[in-house]
Amino acid sequence: MSTSTVTISKSRSFDLRIILAFFAIYVLWGTTFLAIRIAVAEVPPLLAAGIRFFVAGSVLFAFMRVRGKANPTAAQWRNLVVIGLLMFVAEYGPLFWAEKYVPSGIASVLEAPLPIFTLIIEMIVLRQQRFRWVVVASSLAGFCGVGVLMLPSSQERLALWPCVAILLGAITWSLGSVLSRSFDLPRSRPLTAGAAMMLGGAMLLALSAAFGEMRPFPHISLRAASALLYLIVFGSLLAFTAFVWLLARMPATRVSSHAYVNPIVAVALGYFAAGEAITLRTLAGTALVIASVILILRPGGRS
């Protein structure tokens, strides 16, 4: 077999992994908003978030250690604590709490500014990405598309503080995404994902206990347990590992474009699972969202 044939084969394998990873953060994460809504209907929010990430993180971290991956150094553990605080405690704690008051579709919309927040942090705060109008324009187009997609009618009133909490959490997630590219972290991306989730989940469980969510310990029905299991396996073990793997290979702005596709998945899930109507406004918003993702992911949109 010639050298060129081997190179082509490796390139195709690499491309397939990227496609599968984007599928995980685009589609699987899009379905988790409804699963969160189901879980927090019965389980206190910080406890539900803590169970999700502590269990998923512990399983993934233990699995990678058994496979022989090196334990993080003291400096790497400190960085992982920061990542766990920003990307799990400060992001998912408010999100789980907010979904007790905000519909899952609206929650996914409020996560849409992620690429815009990431751009601001990369270009201005950390100066990790060159300013490009095409990326800014595509990000704004996607945000407008999501706004058109899920714009509430005049009869609907959203709870203000839960919405603000989701937006602030999105900012901390963006900061954690950018910092993870410059921090000294373990070379094994699955090990990094597991350790960060485990630490974030432990902090969420500690906060849950401090706020009295475990006194008495709530009854968890089969429906809520199934939602938590789905979040652990598909939302964390698969999707977050794919997210961390992608962050090691491309700018955080491109990876965070999942925030534009997740609402489309939420709308489709609502249509097929709950019989929600798809209107012309939905189609127009979907078109804007898809166009923005294409602009971000095309070669000209790279840093």
Backbone as CSV, one residue per row, in Angstrom:
resi,resn,N_x,N_y,N_z,CA_x,CA_y,CA_z,C_x,C_y,C_z
1,MET,0.858,-1.197,0.000,0.000,0.000,0.000,0.887,1.237,0.000
2,SER,0.595,2.177,-0.855,1.427,3.370,-0.968,1.181,4.308,0.197
3,THR,2.144,5.261,0.381,2.040,6.246,1.454,0.830,7.144,1.268
4,SER,0.539,7.517,0.013,-0.599,8.399,-0.254,-1.918,7.727,0.119
5,THR,-2.001,6.391,-0.137,-3.219,5.664,0.209,-3.437,5.640,1.710
6,VAL,-2.347,5.432,2.477,-2.440,5.440,3.927,-2.889,6.809,4.424
7,THR,-2.341,7.886,3.839,-2.706,9.244,4.247,-4.179,9.515,3.994
8,ILE,-4.685,9.110,2.825,-6.094,9.316,2.503,-6.980,8.547,3.479
9,SER,-6.575,7.297,3.787,-7.364,6.481,4.705,-7.446,7.117,6.077
10,LYS,-6.316,7.629,6.575,-6.309,8.287,7.879,-7.154,9.547,7.850
11,SER,-7.087,10.295,6.759,-7.867,11.526,6.659,-9.356,11.238,6.717
12,ARG,-9.793,10.160,6.002,-11.204,9.824,6.004,-11.662,9.412,7.395
13,SER,-10.806,8.613,8.095,-11.147,8.190,9.448,-11.299,9.399,10.362
14,PHE,-10.393,10.352,10.216,-10.426,11.558,11.044,-11.693,12.360,10.759
15,ASP,-12.047,12.482,9.494,-13.260,13.212,9.121,-14.500,12.534,9.681
16,LEU,-14.554,11.220,9.676,-15.699,10.495,10.196,-15.846,10.754,11.691
17,ARG,-14.754,10.775,12.415,-14.826,11.036,13.844,-15.347,12.440,14.117
18,ILE,-14.940,13.399,13.298,-15.429,14.762,13.462,-16.934,14.823,13.210
19,ILE,-17.396,14.135,12.179,-18.826,14.118,11.874,-19.616,13.507,13.030
20,LEU,-19.138,12.402,13.565,-19.829,11.752,14.676,-19.820,12.638,15.922
21,ALA,-18.701,13.325,16.152,-18.622,14.201,17.319,-19.585,15.370,17.196
22,PHE,-19.683,15.975,16.009,-20.629,17.066,15.805,-22.068,16.556,15.915
23,PHE,-22.319,15.342,15.446,-23.662,14.762,15.606,-24.025,14.683,17.088
24,ALA,-23.060,14.299,17.907,-23.320,14.168,19.344,-23.676,15.510,19.974
25,ILE,-22.896,16.563,19.675,-23.168,17.844,20.327,-24.315,18.591,19.659
26,TYR,-24.606,18.293,18.398,-25.729,18.939,17.720,-27.059,18.277,18.089
27,VAL,-27.134,16.957,17.945,-28.405,16.253,18.092,-28.639,15.783,19.529
28,LEU,-27.664,15.062,20.104,-27.872,14.529,21.447,-28.071,15.634,22.467
29,TRP,-27.243,16.683,22.390,-27.428,17.792,23.327,-28.768,18.497,23.104
30,GLY,-29.253,18.501,21.862,-30.542,19.123,21.600,-31.687,18.411,22.301
31,THR,-31.559,17.105,22.478,-32.614,16.347,23.144,-32.541,16.444,24.669
32,THR,-31.409,16.889,25.204,-31.261,16.896,26.661,-32.099,17.969,27.342
33,PHE,-32.489,19.026,26.624,-33.300,20.068,27.252,-34.637,19.510,27.727
34,LEU,-35.259,18.656,26.918,-36.510,18.033,27.327,-36.272,17.057,28.472
35,ALA,-35.162,16.327,28.430,-34.849,15.384,29.506,-34.636,16.118,30.824
36,ILE,-33.979,17.281,30.774,-33.786,18.084,31.988,-35.138,18.520,32.546
37,ARG,-36.017,18.981,31.654,-37.350,19.420,32.062,-38.109,18.310,32.767
38,ILE,-38.001,17.088,32.246,-38.665,15.941,32.859,-38.060,15.634,34.228
39,ALA,-36.731,15.688,34.317,-36.052,15.340,35.568,-36.381,16.325,36.687
40,VAL,-36.290,17.635,36.408,-36.479,18.625,37.474,-37.940,18.795,37.860
41,ALA,-38.856,18.167,37.124,-40.259,18.196,37.526,-40.458,17.441,38.837
42,GLU,-39.537,16.513,39.148,-39.652,15.716,40.367,-38.422,15.811,41.266
43,VAL,-37.246,15.993,40.672,-35.996,15.989,41.436,-35.508,17.424,41.594
44,PRO,-35.075,17.847,42.795,-34.522,19.194,42.972,-33.405,19.462,41.966
45,PRO,-33.325,20.694,41.428,-32.432,20.951,40.283,-30.958,20.713,40.550
46,LEU,-30.431,21.207,41.664,-29.000,21.016,41.932,-28.674,19.546,42.152
47,LEU,-29.593,18.834,42.798,-29.387,17.401,43.015,-29.405,16.654,41.687
48,ALA,-30.364,16.992,40.811,-30.439,16.329,39.510,-29.181,16.579,38.687
49,ALA,-28.722,17.837,38.664,-27.508,18.170,37.923,-26.300,17.469,38.534
50,GLY,-26.224,17.443,39.858,-25.097,16.801,40.524,-25.030,15.317,40.247
51,ILE,-26.188,14.631,40.312,-26.222,13.197,40.008,-25.762,12.946,38.586
52,ARG,-26.273,13.751,37.648,-25.916,13.558,36.241,-24.405,13.603,36.047
53,PHE,-23.772,14.658,36.512,-22.367,14.851,36.181,-21.426,14.061,37.079
54,PHE,-21.793,13.855,38.336,-20.897,13.091,39.202,-20.855,11.625,38.765
55,VAL,-22.015,11.061,38.443,-22.044,9.658,38.007,-21.330,9.513,36.664
56,ALA,-21.686,10.365,35.701,-21.066,10.259,34.368,-19.567,10.495,34.449
57,GLY,-19.159,11.510,35.194,-17.742,11.820,35.301,-16.960,10.725,35.998
58,SER,-17.515,10.169,37.071,-16.822,9.107,37.808,-16.644,7.871,36.941
59,VAL,-17.695,7.506,36.188,-17.608,6.330,35.316,-16.550,6.532,34.242
60,LEU,-16.571,7.697,33.587,-15.627,7.943,32.504,-14.196,8.047,33.028
61,PHE,-14.009,8.736,34.153,-12.663,8.885,34.721,-12.100,7.529,35.143
62,ALA,-12.922,6.717,35.815,-12.458,5.397,36.254,-12.130,4.509,35.055
63,PHE,-12.949,4.578,34.017,-12.715,3.759,32.826,-11.380,4.116,32.176
64,MET,-11.076,5.413,32.072,-9.828,5.835,31.446,-8.619,5.497,32.323
65,ARG,-8.790,5.541,33.638,-7.680,5.168,34.517,-7.393,3.675,34.403
66,VAL,-8.457,2.852,34.305,-8.278,1.412,34.143,-7.556,1.107,32.834
67,ARG,-7.806,1.915,31.827,-7.138,1.732,30.538,-5.697,2.218,30.557
68,GLY,-5.242,2.722,31.691,-3.837,3.079,31.826,-3.496,4.541,31.616
69,LYS,-4.495,5.415,31.495,-4.213,6.837,31.323,-3.673,7.419,32.626
70,ALA,-2.717,8.323,32.494,-2.042,8.885,33.658,-2.981,9.758,34.478
71,ASN,-2.800,9.702,35.794,-3.572,10.548,36.696,-3.158,12.007,36.517
72,PRO,-4.076,12.975,36.559,-3.691,14.388,36.415,-2.706,14.816,37.488
73,THR,-1.839,15.745,37.127,-0.911,16.319,38.097,-1.659,17.292,39.008
74,ALA,-0.960,17.777,40.042,-1.589,18.723,40.973,-2.041,19.986,40.246
75,ALA,-1.202,20.500,39.334,-1.566,21.697,38.574,-2.758,21.426,37.669
76,GLN,-2.790,20.237,37.071,-3.910,19.889,36.196,-5.204,19.731,36.984
77,TRP,-5.130,19.185,38.200,-6.322,19.082,39.038,-6.870,20.467,39.353
78,ARG,-5.985,21.439,39.622,-6.450,22.808,39.900,-7.171,23.383,38.681
79,ASN,-6.612,23.162,37.501,-7.269,23.644,36.281,-8.604,22.950,36.052
80,LEU,-8.661,21.664,36.369,-9.907,20.922,36.202,-10.990,21.417,37.151
81,VAL,-10.586,21.851,38.333,-11.559,22.433,39.272,-12.170,23.704,38.684
82,VAL,-11.330,24.533,38.071,-11.824,25.762,37.439,-12.788,25.430,36.307
83,ILE,-12.415,24.453,35.453,-13.282,24.044,34.350,-14.597,23.485,34.882
84,GLY,-14.521,22.656,35.913,-15.734,22.095,36.499,-16.646,23.161,37.081
85,LEU,-16.046,24.181,37.694,-16.836,25.270,38.269,-17.528,26.097,37.191
86,LEU,-16.787,26.424,36.127,-17.332,27.276,35.074,-18.332,26.543,34.188
87,MET,-18.011,25.307,33.802,-18.791,24.623,32.780,-19.886,23.724,33.341
88,PHE,-19.889,23.493,34.648,-20.917,22.634,35.217,-21.682,23.313,36.352
89,VAL,-20.966,23.823,37.345,-21.665,24.461,38.461,-22.347,25.746,38.011
90,ALA,-21.569,26.663,37.398,-22.103,27.968,37.020,-22.990,27.921,35.792
91,GLU,-22.899,26.879,34.986,-23.732,26.754,33.791,-24.957,25.887,34.058
92,TYR,-24.746,24.652,34.490,-25.860,23.718,34.590,-26.669,23.871,35.872
93,GLY,-26.066,24.383,36.926,-26.853,24.660,38.124,-28.005,25.615,37.818
94,PRO,-27.710,26.810,37.254,-28.794,27.724,36.863,-29.727,27.151,35.807
95,LEU,-29.184,26.389,34.825,-30.029,25.843,33.764,-31.048,24.858,34.323
96,PHE,-30.615,23.931,35.178,-31.543,22.969,35.765,-32.596,23.690,36.598
97,TRP,-32.173,24.708,37.369,-33.129,25.467,38.179,-34.116,26.221,37.288
98,ALA,-33.604,26.842,36.218,-34.451,27.656,35.349,-35.496,26.818,34.626
99,GLU,-35.160,25.568,34.307,-36.107,24.749,33.552,-37.302,24.300,34.395
100,LYS,-37.322,24.643,35.678,-38.523,24.445,36.472,-39.570,25.509,36.126
101,TYR,-39.105,26.617,35.531,-39.998,27.737,35.250,-40.053,28.116,33.773
102,VAL,-39.065,27.679,32.993,-38.977,28.041,31.580,-39.104,26.774,30.734
103,PRO,-39.939,26.776,29.682,-40.060,25.597,28.815,-38.711,25.197,28.218
104,SER,-38.546,23.917,27.949,-37.264,23.419,27.453,-36.883,24.059,26.121
105,GLY,-37.859,24.311,25.247,-37.550,24.955,23.970,-37.015,26.363,24.147
106,ILE,-37.618,27.127,25.049,-37.139,28.484,25.326,-35.748,28.435,25.961
107,ALA,-35.516,27.458,26.831,-34.196,27.316,27.447,-33.127,27.082,26.391
108,SER,-33.445,26.269,25.381,-32.478,26.021,24.312,-32.224,27.287,23.502
109,VAL,-33.238,28.122,23.348,-33.061,29.385,22.634,-32.126,30.310,23.404
110,LEU,-32.295,30.364,24.709,-31.479,31.248,25.532,-30.018,30.804,25.587
111,GLU,-29.746,29.560,25.182,-28.373,29.087,25.082,-27.748,29.480,23.745
112,ALA,-28.547,29.994,22.810,-28.061,30.292,21.465,-26.943,31.325,21.393
113,PRO,-26.860,32.322,22.302,-25.751,33.289,22.209,-24.377,32.718,22.528
114,LEU,-24.267,31.425,22.794,-22.972,30.829,23.130,-21.858,31.211,22.157
115,PRO,-22.046,31.077,20.830,-20.966,31.451,19.910,-20.607,32.931,19.988
116,ILE,-21.597,33.784,20.235,-21.317,35.216,20.338,-20.483,35.491,21.586
117,PHE,-20.873,34.902,22.721,-20.086,35.071,23.947,-18.678,34.521,23.755
118,THR,-18.566,33.376,23.087,-17.260,32.773,22.853,-16.394,33.675,21.982
119,LEU,-17.003,34.269,20.956,-16.266,35.198,20.092,-15.707,36.367,20.888
120,ILE,-16.537,36.954,21.735,-16.104,38.107,22.525,-14.934,37.732,23.425
121,ILE,-15.035,36.572,24.076,-13.968,36.138,24.981,-12.692,35.835,24.216
122,GLU,-12.817,35.148,23.070,-11.630,34.789,22.289,-10.944,36.005,21.680
123,MET,-11.725,36.933,21.125,-11.151,38.050,20.368,-10.713,39.207,21.262
124,ILE,-11.458,39.482,22.327,-11.186,40.670,23.130,-10.472,40.324,24.426
125,VAL,-10.986,39.366,25.155,-10.429,39.076,26.474,-9.128,38.290,26.371
126,LEU,-9.153,37.144,25.658,-7.969,36.285,25.576,-7.202,36.436,24.272
127,ARG,-7.782,37.145,23.291,-7.132,37.392,22.005,-6.635,36.109,21.355
128,GLN,-7.479,35.093,21.388,-7.114,33.803,20.813,-7.626,33.645,19.392
129,GLN,-8.423,34.579,18.902,-8.938,34.445,17.553,-8.920,35.806,16.866
130,ARG,-8.537,35.796,15.602,-8.503,37.022,14.822,-9.921,37.482,14.508
131,PHE,-10.130,38.792,14.593,-11.453,39.350,14.319,-11.829,39.135,12.857
132,ARG,-13.017,38.554,12.634,-13.504,38.311,11.285,-14.981,38.663,11.240
133,TRP,-15.326,39.565,10.342,-16.714,39.990,10.229,-17.627,38.854,9.799
134,VAL,-17.114,37.918,8.987,-17.960,36.830,8.514,-18.417,35.948,9.676
135,VAL,-17.540,35.740,10.659,-17.914,34.932,11.809,-18.911,35.682,12.683
136,VAL,-18.672,36.974,12.883,-19.602,37.792,13.667,-20.976,37.821,13.002
137,ALA,-20.989,38.045,11.687,-22.261,38.128,10.962,-23.007,36.798,11.007
138,SER,-22.282,35.689,10.831,-22.943,34.390,10.861,-23.472,34.075,12.260
139,SER,-22.738,34.470,13.295,-23.211,34.265,14.663,-24.486,35.053,14.923
140,LEU,-24.491,36.309,14.497,-25.680,37.136,14.680,-26.864,36.595,13.883
141,ALA,-26.591,36.092,12.681,-27.665,35.522,11.860,-28.271,34.307,12.543
142,GLY,-27.417,33.474,13.118,-27.927,32.311,13.825,-28.748,32.691,15.031
143,PHE,-28.296,33.694,15.776,-29.045,34.148,16.944,-30.406,34.705,16.530
144,CYS,-30.433,35.470,15.441,-31.710,35.994,14.925,-32.612,34.847,14.484
145,GLY,-32.012,33.821,13.859,-32.796,32.674,13.433,-33.442,31.953,14.592
146,VAL,-32.688,31.774,15.681,-33.254,31.142,16.861,-34.347,32.018,17.462
147,GLY,-34.140,33.332,17.438,-35.165,34.239,17.934,-36.451,34.123,17.141
148,VAL,-36.336,34.040,15.819,-37.517,33.850,14.965,-38.147,32.492,15.232
149,LEU,-37.290,31.494,15.466,-37.757,30.124,15.644,-38.668,29.970,16.851
150,MET,-38.277,30.597,17.949,-39.001,30.369,19.199,-39.526,31.655,19.837
151,LEU,-39.700,32.715,19.070,-40.177,33.981,19.606,-41.547,33.795,20.244
152,PRO,-41.695,34.118,21.530,-42.985,33.913,22.188,-44.019,34.913,21.707
153,SER,-45.259,34.512,21.757,-46.336,35.413,21.364,-46.600,36.424,22.459
154,SER,-47.432,37.415,22.139,-47.724,38.481,23.091,-48.456,37.962,24.330
155,GLN,-49.083,36.773,24.220,-49.806,36.228,25.358,-48.884,35.512,26.343
156,GLU,-47.671,35.167,25.909,-46.756,34.414,26.761,-45.867,35.358,27.564
157,ARG,-45.679,35.000,28.823,-44.802,35.783,29.685,-43.761,34.844,30.288
158,LEU,-42.508,35.162,30.067,-41.431,34.326,30.574,-40.950,34.834,31.926
159,ALA,-40.529,33.915,32.785,-39.968,34.296,34.077,-38.614,34.964,33.843
160,LEU,-38.466,36.204,34.322,-37.285,37.005,34.005,-36.009,36.402,34.578
161,TRP,-35.966,36.143,35.877,-34.713,35.731,36.512,-34.227,34.368,36.047
162,PRO,-35.102,33.383,35.830,-34.611,32.137,35.234,-33.986,32.345,33.859
163,CYS,-34.554,33.260,33.059,-33.971,33.541,31.740,-32.597,34.190,31.882
164,VAL,-32.472,35.132,32.811,-31.179,35.780,33.058,-30.162,34.752,33.540
165,ALA,-30.602,33.832,34.396,-29.692,32.799,34.919,-29.144,31.928,33.793
166,ILE,-29.994,31.580,32.834,-29.534,30.754,31.699,-28.507,31.513,30.876
167,LEU,-28.758,32.805,30.617,-27.822,33.610,29.831,-26.479,33.760,30.536
168,LEU,-26.503,34.019,31.839,-25.249,34.150,32.594,-24.492,32.823,32.608
169,GLY,-25.228,31.724,32.718,-24.581,30.417,32.672,-23.924,30.155,31.335
170,ALA,-24.553,30.632,30.253,-23.960,30.457,28.920,-22.627,31.196,28.817
171,ILE,-22.521,32.341,29.484,-21.263,33.102,29.461,-20.161,32.307,30.166
172,THR,-20.472,31.723,31.313,-19.451,30.957,32.032,-19.035,29.721,31.238
173,TRP,-20.000,29.105,30.534,-19.647,27.948,29.691,-18.687,28.379,28.582
174,SER,-18.961,29.519,27.956,-18.084,30.014,26.894,-16.683,30.277,27.433
175,LEU,-16.600,30.878,28.608,-15.293,31.150,29.212,-14.556,29.846,29.499
176,GLY,-15.257,28.867,30.030,-14.623,27.580,30.290,-14.163,26.898,29.020
177,SER,-14.948,27.026,27.938,-14.567,26.425,26.662,-13.265,27.011,26.147
178,VAL,-13.137,28.335,26.234,-11.940,28.997,25.736,-10.733,28.682,26.624
179,LEU,-10.919,28.736,27.936,-9.817,28.476,28.849,-9.302,27.044,28.717
180,SER,-10.190,26.104,28.410,-9.766,24.710,28.302,-8.763,24.500,27.181
181,ARG,-8.729,25.424,26.202,-7.774,25.299,25.098,-6.381,25.790,25.483
182,SER,-6.294,26.589,26.540,-4.995,27.124,26.945,-4.502,26.562,28.281
183,PHE,-5.369,25.916,29.043,-4.976,25.340,30.324,-4.112,24.094,30.124
184,ASP,-3.282,23.826,31.131,-2.539,22.576,31.187,-3.490,21.497,31.689
185,LEU,-3.933,20.628,30.793,-4.880,19.573,31.118,-4.309,18.226,30.669
186,PRO,-4.837,17.120,31.185,-4.350,15.800,30.755,-4.464,15.628,29.239
187,ARG,-3.518,14.900,28.651,-3.520,14.694,27.202,-4.727,13.881,26.756
188,SER,-5.185,12.984,27.603,-6.352,12.176,27.275,-7.610,13.034,27.411
189,ARG,-8.289,13.295,26.294,-9.492,14.130,26.336,-10.640,13.446,27.084
190,PRO,-10.862,12.138,26.908,-11.908,11.501,27.724,-11.607,11.576,29.217
191,LEU,-10.328,11.424,29.610,-9.969,11.538,31.019,-10.255,12.948,31.512
192,THR,-9.924,13.961,30.698,-10.190,15.354,31.060,-11.681,15.593,31.239
193,ALA,-12.474,15.080,30.296,-13.926,15.246,30.381,-14.471,14.585,31.641
194,GLY,-14.006,13.370,31.928,-14.483,12.662,33.106,-14.126,13.370,34.393
195,ALA,-12.880,13.842,34.500,-12.446,14.526,35.718,-13.217,15.827,35.924
196,ALA,-13.410,16.605,34.846,-14.134,17.874,34.970,-15.583,17.638,35.373
197,MET,-16.234,16.652,34.756,-17.620,16.347,35.126,-17.707,15.850,36.565
198,MET,-16.784,15.001,36.964,-16.793,14.453,38.317,-16.646,15.560,39.357
199,LEU,-15.707,16.477,39.131,-15.506,17.582,40.063,-16.707,18.522,40.070
200,GLY,-17.213,18.853,38.864,-18.385,19.721,38.800,-19.588,19.087,39.464
201,GLY,-19.793,17.780,39.240,-20.899,17.082,39.874,-20.771,17.052,41.388
202,ALA,-19.551,16.859,41.895,-19.326,16.857,43.342,-19.662,18.215,43.950
203,MET,-19.268,19.303,43.268,-19.587,20.645,43.768,-21.088,20.907,43.726
204,LEU,-21.766,20.414,42.691,-23.219,20.577,42.609,-23.921,19.813,43.722
205,LEU,-23.449,18.601,44.021,-24.034,17.822,45.111,-23.811,18.502,46.459
206,ALA,-22.628,19.111,46.637,-22.357,19.835,47.874,-23.297,21.032,48.022
207,LEU,-23.521,21.749,46.925,-24.463,22.877,46.961,-25.884,22.390,47.218
208,SER,-26.240,21.255,46.628,-27.569,20.693,46.853,-27.792,20.389,48.327
209,ALA,-26.779,19.799,48.965,-26.884,19.507,50.394,-26.950,20.792,51.213
210,ALA,-26.155,21.801,50.821,-26.143,23.069,51.552,-27.486,23.786,51.470
211,PHE,-28.189,23.662,50.338,-29.490,24.304,50.158,-30.648,23.440,50.664
212,GLY,-30.348,22.302,51.265,-31.377,21.480,51.871,-32.188,20.640,50.912
213,GLU,-31.677,20.421,49.701,-32.437,19.631,48.727,-32.496,18.149,49.091
214,MET,-31.593,17.699,49.958,-31.553,16.280,50.298,-32.260,15.959,51.613
215,ARG,-32.919,16.942,52.203,-33.611,16.732,53.481,-35.103,16.998,53.306
216,PRO,-35.926,15.946,53.219,-35.546,14.531,53.082,-35.151,14.240,51.642
217,PHE,-34.514,13.100,51.435,-34.101,12.760,50.085,-35.348,12.496,49.248
218,PRO,-35.457,13.150,48.076,-36.703,13.051,47.287,-36.907,11.675,46.674
219,HIS,-38.176,11.336,46.498,-38.512,10.110,45.768,-38.307,10.349,44.276
220,ILE,-37.616,9.426,43.625,-37.332,9.550,42.195,-38.115,8.466,41.465
221,SER,-39.096,8.879,40.673,-39.925,7.936,39.940,-39.152,7.326,38.780
222,LEU,-39.736,6.305,38.149,-39.103,5.669,37.006,-38.933,6.660,35.857
223,ARG,-39.907,7.556,35.670,-39.832,8.558,34.603,-38.655,9.504,34.818
224,ALA,-38.504,10.016,36.045,-37.401,10.923,36.346,-36.060,10.193,36.293
225,ALA,-36.030,8.948,36.786,-34.789,8.173,36.752,-34.366,7.895,35.313
226,SER,-35.340,7.622,34.446,-35.022,7.382,33.032,-34.451,8.637,32.389
227,ALA,-35.017,9.805,32.735,-34.500,11.071,32.199,-33.073,11.311,32.671
228,LEU,-32.798,11.034,33.949,-31.440,11.199,34.469,-30.473,10.233,33.806
229,LEU,-30.906,8.993,33.603,-30.045,8.009,32.942,-29.723,8.440,31.521
230,TYR,-30.714,8.993,30.819,-30.483,9.486,29.464,-29.471,10.635,29.479
231,LEU,-29.609,11.529,30.449,-28.675,12.653,30.555,-27.261,12.176,30.851
232,ILE,-27.145,11.155,31.706,-25.830,10.636,32.071,-25.137,10.001,30.866
233,VAL,-25.855,9.127,30.160,-25.239,8.352,29.077,-25.066,9.195,27.817
234,PHE,-26.169,9.760,27.327,-26.127,10.445,26.036,-25.708,11.906,26.160
235,GLY,-26.175,12.596,27.196,-25.848,14.005,27.329,-24.443,14.258,27.842
236,SER,-23.912,13.327,28.658,-22.609,13.557,29.280,-21.533,12.607,28.770
237,LEU,-21.733,11.293,28.940,-20.684,10.353,28.543,-20.369,10.457,27.057
238,LEU,-21.375,10.634,26.222,-21.137,10.708,24.779,-20.935,12.152,24.312
239,ALA,-21.911,13.017,24.566,-21.881,14.358,23.980,-20.773,15.238,24.561
240,PHE,-20.605,15.246,25.879,-19.575,16.131,26.433,-18.176,15.644,26.098
241,THR,-17.981,14.328,26.056,-16.681,13.804,25.636,-16.376,14.237,24.205
242,ALA,-17.399,14.183,23.332,-17.214,14.642,21.956,-16.902,16.128,21.915
243,PHE,-17.539,16.900,22.786,-17.307,18.344,22.851,-15.856,18.657,23.217
244,VAL,-15.356,18.003,24.252,-13.971,18.223,24.684,-12.996,17.777,23.601
245,TRP,-13.303,16.665,22.941,-12.442,16.162,21.860,-12.377,17.170,20.716
246,LEU,-13.514,17.780,20.367,-13.537,18.772,19.295,-12.781,20.039,19.690
247,LEU,-12.885,20.450,20.952,-12.206,21.662,21.394,-10.697,21.563,21.229
248,ALA,-10.177,20.344,21.289,-8.740,20.159,21.147,-8.292,20.253,19.692
249,ARG,-9.244,20.332,18.756,-8.904,20.268,17.333,-9.345,21.475,16.515
250,MET,-10.160,22.354,17.087,-10.633,23.512,16.310,-11.057,24.622,17.258
251,PRO,-11.224,25.865,16.731,-11.588,26.988,17.590,-12.895,26.748,18.335
252,ALA,-12.966,27.292,19.555,-14.157,27.103,20.376,-15.396,27.696,19.724
253,THR,-15.219,28.736,18.886,-16.357,29.357,18.221,-17.065,28.368,17.315
254,ARG,-16.313,27.581,16.565,-16.919,26.604,15.651,-17.593,25.495,16.438
255,VAL,-16.967,25.047,17.517,-17.550,23.975,18.316,-18.835,24.447,18.988
256,SER,-18.856,25.703,19.436,-20.038,26.216,20.134,-21.205,26.479,19.204
257,SER,-21.030,26.241,17.906,-22.146,26.406,16.974,-23.267,25.410,17.249
258,HIS,-23.029,24.446,18.142,-24.100,23.524,18.516,-25.290,24.273,19.107
259,ALA,-25.050,25.454,19.664,-26.132,26.223,20.273,-27.183,26.651,19.264
260,TYR,-26.833,26.667,17.978,-27.792,27.042,16.948,-28.611,25.843,16.465
261,VAL,-28.035,24.657,16.540,-28.724,23.469,16.051,-29.587,22.844,17.143
262,ASN,-29.164,22.965,18.395,-29.927,22.375,19.489,-31.394,22.816,19.511
263,PRO,-31.712,24.115,19.290,-33.133,24.488,19.264,-33.915,23.827,18.144
264,ILE,-33.270,23.576,16.995,-33.961,22.879,15.910,-34.355,21.481,16.365
265,VAL,-33.440,20.809,17.039,-33.726,19.474,17.552,-34.862,19.540,18.573
266,ALA,-34.832,20.577,19.422,-35.881,20.720,20.434,-37.249,20.920,19.777
267,VAL,-37.288,21.721,18.708,-38.555,21.936,17.995,-39.036,20.643,17.345
268,ALA,-38.116,19.914,16.697,-38.491,18.653,16.057,-38.988,17.644,17.087
269,LEU,-38.317,17.590,18.239,-38.725,16.671,19.292,-40.114,17.041,19.802
270,GLY,-40.364,18.343,19.939,-41.691,18.776,20.363,-42.760,18.410,19.355
271,TYR,-42.415,18.485,18.071,-43.381,18.168,17.010,-43.737,16.683,17.016
272,PHE,-42.721,15.828,17.079,-42.973,14.394,16.988,-43.418,13.785,18.316
273,ALA,-42.928,14.333,19.436,-43.253,13.738,20.733,-44.475,14.377,21.384
274,ALA,-44.707,15.672,21.089,-45.808,16.365,21.759,-46.835,16.942,20.796
275,GLY,-46.655,16.722,19.492,-47.633,17.188,18.530,-47.668,18.692,18.330
276,GLU,-46.549,19.380,18.586,-46.507,20.829,18.397,-46.467,21.170,16.900
277,ALA,-47.163,22.240,16.538,-47.251,22.626,15.129,-45.956,23.264,14.646
278,ILE,-45.625,23.035,13.379,-44.491,23.704,12.735,-45.055,24.735,11.768
279,THR,-44.772,26.007,12.034,-45.332,27.109,11.261,-44.307,27.648,10.265
280,LEU,-44.741,28.622,9.454,-43.825,29.292,8.530,-42.703,29.987,9.288
281,ARG,-43.012,30.530,10.466,-41.981,31.163,11.286,-40.925,30.145,11.695
282,THR,-41.369,28.935,12.013,-40.424,27.877,12.370,-39.503,27.553,11.201
283,LEU,-40.077,27.453,9.997,-39.272,27.147,8.818,-38.277,28.273,8.521
284,ALA,-38.709,29.535,8.675,-37.817,30.668,8.423,-36.666,30.688,9.426
285,GLY,-36.969,30.462,10.686,-35.912,30.429,11.697,-34.946,29.292,11.471
286,THR,-35.477,28.133,11.076,-34.611,26.988,10.792,-33.646,27.292,9.655
287,ALA,-34.143,27.961,8.607,-33.287,28.296,7.462,-32.148,29.217,7.884
288,LEU,-32.441,30.214,8.723,-31.399,31.129,9.206,-30.369,30.382,10.051
289,VAL,-30.849,29.485,10.895,-29.948,28.738,11.770,-28.994,27.874,10.950
290,ILE,-29.531,27.125,10.010,-28.688,26.249,9.187,-27.682,27.067,8.381
291,ALA,-28.131,28.209,7.846,-27.215,29.062,7.084,-26.073,29.560,7.956
292,SER,-26.370,29.942,9.191,-25.318,30.447,10.079,-24.303,29.368,10.411
293,VAL,-24.776,28.134,10.618,-23.865,27.026,10.925,-22.947,26.747,9.739
294,ILE,-23.507,26.799,8.521,-22.689,26.587,7.322,-21.612,27.659,7.216
295,LEU,-21.968,28.910,7.511,-21.001,30.005,7.436,-19.890,29.841,8.472
296,ILE,-20.266,29.414,9.665,-19.264,29.254,10.728,-18.309,28.109,10.428
297,LEU,-18.858,27.008,9.892,-18.045,25.812,9.704,-17.301,25.778,8.380
298,ARG,-17.602,26.687,7.459,-16.865,26.683,6.195,-15.432,27.147,6.426
299,PRO,-14.491,26.780,5.551,-13.087,27.135,5.750,-12.850,28.615,5.953
300,GLY,-13.599,29.479,5.291,-13.395,30.912,5.451,-13.763,31.433,6.807
301,GLY,-14.519,30.622,7.597,-14.909,31.053,8.918,-13.932,30.680,9.998
302,ARG,-12.870,29.989,9.644,-11.890,29.562,10.648,-10.996,30.728,11.055
303,SER,-10.371,30.535,12.214,-9.450,31.556,12.705,-8.221,31.614,11.819
